[in-house]
Structure formats: C-alpha cells, structure tokens
C-alpha cells in the first residue's frame, strides 16, 4: 500500500466510503453534498489537502483530509494564534 496526495477525482471516489461510516445526523446523500460544497469552497481549495491510501494496483481504500487552521495557544498570560493542521 502507499499514500498519495489526492486529485479531485480521488476525493469523489472516497465520498461513498466516508458517507457509509459517517455517524452524524446527516444522511449519506446529505454528507456527500456537504463534502462537495466543502471541496468547492475557497477554504477547501486553498487550506485542505486530501491524502489517499491505495492498494498496490492504485485502487483507493481510505483517505484523510489535512486542514490548515489557526490554533489559539496560551503563553503565560498571553494568547497567540499559530497555524496548525487538523487531520480529519
């Protein structure tokens, strides 16, 4: 197996897998619509990277999103904002 940076077509391939394991209040169809909106949004295009785990034959089996987001960190009595990555 290997892990690669996903292309937009890979993201669409992962939708059914992700919708199937989703445990939130959305239906599979609603979850897929949410994913499409997220990836089409400027945040999804500039602040997210999707990685795909593939079998040796190239077939995707799993994936994750890395989201670049600011974190608030306390230093003594001061709070500062630092860039971080959230894995989803």
Secondary structure, 3 states (H helix, E strand, C coil): CEEEECCHHHHHHHHHHHHHHCCCCCCHHHHHHHHHHHHHCHHHHHCEEEEEEECCCCCEEEEEEEEEEEEEEEECCEEEEEEEEEEC
